[in-house]
Amino acid sequence: MIHETIRLSMEGSMSYARLITYIQEDYEEIPIADRPLVVICPGGAYQFTSDREGEPLAMQFLAMGYHAAVLKYSCAPAVFPTALMELAYSIRLIRQHAQEWHVNPNQVIVLGCSAGGHLAASLGVFWDKAFLAEALEVGETDRTVYRPDGMILCYPVITSGEFAHRGSFDNLLGGCAETFSAVPEAPALEFLSLEKQVGAWTPPTFLWHTFTDTAVPVENSLLFISALHRAGVSAEFHMYPRGVHGLSLANRLSLDQAETALQEECASWISLVHTWIEGRFQTITLRQGEQT
């Protein structure tokens, strides 16, 4: 396995910002030419990145036969768009190494939990915007180099309106939304309410949430799925009747210290997303040019 820690140093990046790769080795005995790669953005209200929502998920995608990477993005006091730049840079880096790492460059998927879901979805709606291309010094015709091919959003923070998780937006904007100058369009809170930014350019999306989530209400996912439907973007959505916020895998492999993140019926999401990926990308490519 190519298990590397790659330091990220964008404008505003914190010293801990890094991309951790879990790249499966290429073996002559195994006739797989290229694999999908899932970039995981853990949650943490833009205050920290949860370990429970990082490597445990990566191990599941490795078991499916995919590559994975975990992004430890910059959180408060870092502000928007630092984490977004780090994610976009990471996607571009992965595609630059696609041949070396045996990654299918057309099968790079972003996954985000909670505030990490806001980050992943931000790339999905903003990848074609000029402010991001300018920050990364990418030409207008080259923006697809960091466009995700699909998104997996787990109980995501989406809206800054009535159902917002206020702490996430306070951290993302440094607590000064009214005067925040880094957002190219005002007001900042409206600009970062992602259900208002969806368009036909947004990648196909898999979402799941729980009905009883009191930290990030399910309306966040409902608003986003409605916007995707209006834009004609392919999407799959699962709402589970019970479960607290921050379930991660929802089983004992990602159990929290308080033992509240255990909801067995929600653990099916990982097998459902496996089916979604297989159906969306029509599986792994063999060296012989066949499919499996």
C-alpha positions in Angstrom: 0.0 0.0 0.0 1.1 3.5 -0.8 0.3 5.1 2.6 1.7 8.6 2.6 1.1 11.8 4.4 1.3 14.8 2.0 1.5 18.2 3.6 -0.7 20.9 2.2 0.4 24.5 2.2 -2.2 26.8 0.6 -2.7 30.4 1.5 -4.1 30.3 5.1 -3.4 26.6 5.7 -2.8 25.4 9.2 0.4 23.5 9.9 -1.5 20.2 10.3 -3.2 20.3 6.9 -2.4 17.1 5.1 -3.7 14.4 2.7 -3.3 10.8 3.9 -3.3 8.3 1.1 -4.5 4.7 1.2 -3.5 3.5 -2.3 -3.6 -0.2 -3.0 -0.5 -1.7 -4.6 -0.6 -2.8 -8.3 0.1 -6.6 -8.4 0.8 -8.6 -11.6 -1.3 -11.4 -10.3 -4.3 -9.1 -9.9 -5.4 -7.9 -13.3 -6.9 -4.6 -12.1 -5.7 -1.6 -14.1 -7.3 1.3 -12.4 -9.5 1.8 -9.4 -11.9 4.6 -8.2 -10.6 6.7 -5.3 -12.7 8.2 -2.5 -11.4 11.4 -0.8 -12.9 11.6 2.7 -13.5 14.9 4.5 -14.3 14.2 8.1 -16.7 16.4 10.1 -16.1 18.5 13.2 -18.0 21.8 12.7 -15.0 23.3 10.9 -13.4 23.3 14.3 -11.5 20.0 14.0 -11.5 16.9 11.8 -13.0 13.8 13.4 -10.8 10.7 13.5 -14.0 8.6 13.7 -15.0 9.8 10.3 -11.6 9.4 8.6 -9.6 6.2 8.6 -12.6 3.8 9.6 -14.3 4.9 6.4 -11.2 4.6 4.3 -10.8 1.0 5.4 -14.3 0.2 4.2 -13.6 1.6 0.8 -10.3 -0.3 0.6 -12.3 -3.5 1.3 -14.6 -2.7 -1.6 -11.6 -2.6 -3.9 -11.2 1.1 -4.2 -8.4 3.5 -3.2 -9.0 6.1 -0.5 -7.6 9.3 1.0 -8.4 11.3 4.1 -8.1 15.0 4.0 -7.2 16.7 7.3 -8.2 20.1 6.2 -7.6 23.4 7.9 -10.2 24.4 10.5 -10.7 27.5 12.7 -9.0 29.9 12.9 -8.6 29.2 9.2 -11.5 30.6 7.3 -13.2 30.1 3.9 -11.9 29.3 1.2 -8.8 27.7 2.7 -10.3 24.2 3.3 -11.9 24.3 -0.1 -8.6 25.2 -1.8 -7.0 22.3 0.0 -9.7 19.9 -1.2 -9.5 21.1 -4.8 -5.7 20.9 -4.7 -5.9 17.3 -3.4 -8.2 16.3 -6.2 -5.8 17.8 -8.8 -2.9 16.1 -7.1 -4.6 12.7 -7.3 -5.3 13.1 -11.0 -1.7 14.2 -11.5 -0.6 10.9 -9.9 -3.4 8.8 -11.5 -1.1 6.7 -13.7 1.5 6.1 -10.9 -1.2 5.3 -8.3 -3.4 3.3 -10.8 -6.4 5.6 -10.1 -9.1 6.0 -12.7 -9.0 9.8 -13.2 -12.7 9.8 -14.2 -13.7 8.1 -10.9 -12.5 10.4 -8.2 -15.3 10.8 -5.6 -15.5 13.2 -2.6 -17.1 12.1 0.7 -18.0 14.4 3.5 -19.5 14.0 6.9 -21.3 16.9 8.7 -19.2 20.0 8.1 -17.0 17.8 5.9 -20.2 17.3 3.9 -20.4 21.1 3.5 -16.8 21.1 2.3 -17.3 18.3 -0.2 -20.6 19.8 -1.5 -18.8 23.2 -1.8 -16.4 21.8 -4.3 -19.3 20.2 -6.1 -21.1 23.5 -6.6 -18.1 25.9 -6.8 -15.6 23.9 -8.9 -16.4 25.9 -12.0 -16.2 29.3 -10.3 -13.6 31.9 -11.2 -12.6 32.6 -7.6 -11.4 29.0 -7.0 -9.6 28.8 -10.3 -7.8 32.1 -9.6 -6.8 30.9 -6.1 -5.3 27.8 -7.6 -3.9 29.6 -10.6 -5.8 27.3 -13.0 -7.0 28.5 -16.4 -10.7 28.6 -17.3 -10.4 25.5 -19.5 -8.6 23.5 -16.8 -11.0 23.7 -14.0 -12.2 20.1 -14.5 -8.9 18.9 -13.1 -10.3 19.3 -9.6 -14.0 18.6 -10.4 -15.3 15.6 -8.4 -16.9 12.9 -10.4 -19.4 12.1 -7.6 -20.3 13.2 -4.1 -21.2 11.1 -1.0 -22.7 13.4 1.7 -23.3 11.9 5.2 -25.6 14.0 7.4 -24.2 17.1 5.7 -24.2 20.7 6.8 -25.8 22.5 3.8 -27.9 25.5 4.6 -27.1 28.7 6.5 -30.8 29.5 6.8 -33.5 28.4 9.3 -32.0 24.9 9.7 -28.3 25.9 9.9 -25.7 24.5 12.2 -24.6 27.9 13.3 -21.3 26.8 14.8 -20.1 25.5 11.5 -20.7 28.8 9.8 -19.3 30.8 12.6 -16.0 28.8 12.4 -16.0 28.9 8.6 -16.3 32.6 8.5 -14.4 33.5 11.6 -17.5 34.7 13.3 -17.8 37.8 11.1 -20.2 36.9 8.3 -21.4 40.4 7.8 -18.0 41.8 7.0 -16.4 38.7 5.5 -14.3 39.9 2.5 -13.0 36.6 1.1 -16.3 35.6 -0.3 -16.6 37.1 -3.8 -20.3 37.5 -3.6 -22.2 39.0 -0.7 -23.8 38.3 1.7 -21.4 35.5 2.8 -24.0 33.4 4.6 -26.2 33.3 1.6 -23.3 32.5 -0.8 -22.4 29.5 1.4 -25.9 28.2 1.7 -25.2 25.5 -0.8 -28.8 24.6 -1.7 -28.8 28.0 -3.5 -25.7 27.2 -5.5 -26.7 23.9 -7.2 -26.7 23.7 -10.9 -26.5 21.3 -13.8 -22.7 21.2 -13.3 -23.0 19.7 -9.8 -21.8 16.0 -9.7 -24.1 13.1 -9.1 -24.7 12.7 -5.4 -25.5 10.1 -2.7 -26.9 11.5 0.5 -28.0 10.0 3.8 -29.3 11.5 7.0 -31.4 10.6 10.1 -34.8 11.9 10.8 -33.9 12.5 14.5 -30.7 14.4 13.9 -31.0 17.4 16.3 -27.5 18.9 15.6 -27.8 19.2 11.8 -31.5 18.8 11.0 -32.4 16.5 8.1 -33.8 19.6 6.3 -30.2 20.2 5.3 -30.3 17.1 3.1 -33.9 17.7 2.0 -33.1 21.2 0.7 -30.0 19.9 -1.2 -31.8 16.9 -2.7 -34.6 19.2 -3.8 -32.2 21.6 -5.4 -30.4 18.6 -7.2 -33.8 17.4 -8.5 -34.7 20.8 -9.9 -31.3 21.0 -11.6 -31.7 17.6 -13.1 -28.7 16.1 -11.2 -28.8 12.4 -10.6 -29.1 11.7 -6.8 -29.9 9.0 -4.3 -31.1 9.8 -0.8 -31.7 7.7 2.2 -33.4 9.0 5.4 -33.2 6.7 8.4 -35.9 7.1 11.1 -33.5 7.1 14.1 -30.0 8.0 14.9 -27.9 10.8 16.5 -25.7 13.2 14.6 -22.2 12.0 13.7 -22.8 8.3 13.3 -20.0 7.6 10.9 -20.3 3.9 10.1 -23.0 3.6 12.7 -21.5 0.4 14.1 -18.8 -0.5 16.6 -16.0 0.2 14.2 -16.6 3.9 14.6 -18.1 4.0 18.1 -17.7 7.2 20.1 -16.6 7.3 23.7 -20.2 8.0 24.9 -21.4 5.0 22.8 -24.2 7.0 21.2 -23.0 6.6 17.6 -24.3 3.1 17.3 -27.5 2.6 15.2 -27.4 -0.7 13.5 -30.1 0.0 10.9 -28.1 3.0 9.7 -25.0 0.9 9.1 -26.5 -0.2 5.8 -25.5 3.1 4.2 -22.0 1.8 3.4 -23.3 -1.1 1.4 -25.8 1.1 -0.3 -23.1 3.6 -1.3 -21.1 0.6 -2.6 -24.0 -0.3 -4.9 -24.3 3.4 -6.0 -20.6 3.6 -6.9 -20.7 0.3 -8.8 -23.8 1.4 -10.7 -22.5 4.9 -11.4 -19.0 4.0 -12.5 -19.6 0.5 -13.9 -16.9 -1.0 -11.8 -13.2 -1.5 -11.8 -11.2 -1.7 -15.1 -9.1 -4.8 -15.9 -5.9 -4.7 -17.8 -7.5 -6.7 -20.6 -10.0 -4.0 -21.1 -12.8 -6.1 -19.6 -15.1 -5.0 -16.7 -15.7 -6.7 -13.4 
